Amino acid sequence: MIASFLHKLRRLATDQSGNATVEFVIWFPVYLFLLVAGLEMGSASWRNAALETALDRTTRELRLPSSAPMQHAEIKAAICDKTVLISNCSENLRLEMVVLDPNNLVDPAAPTCTDTIAPVAPLHRFTNGVSERVILLRACAQYRPYLPLSSFGQAMTDGNDGWARVTATSAYVQAQ
């Protein structure tokens, strides 16, 4: 009986069938995680680049002398018109406008993803020695990750009720 058991144990130890299945079970979750992480990171990078580009193009329009002065809602609409990757942009985009003192530039607080408004009057001329206002524009777009229940999706939405955020910053000078 013991010899029969040892014979079966030796045969089991030398049997190669099922090796691919064991390797698949071990490595598949790792590859799946890498695929999901790549998808989420690519999506976040793509949305961030689109938001940066839209904000830069809109800020450029504000700086041009030929453009009509725009207010907060119009700037937000212009940014939304220039980006297609943010779903329901008018609801999910927050535009923060902060007036900075050019003589005492300090790093403003981190973006809060809330709408704040500063009066808009773009600079159409420049005079040396005159104090001009620096307006900092910060756009924050919220979006739902593709796979919010994955560990990577949860890390992106940490404490934001399932919303991930991308931000972009630009500035322009206006006369007082």
Helices and strands as residue ranges (DSSP letters): H 2-14, H 19-63, H 72-82, H 89-92, E 93-100, E 133-143, H 151-156, E 164-174
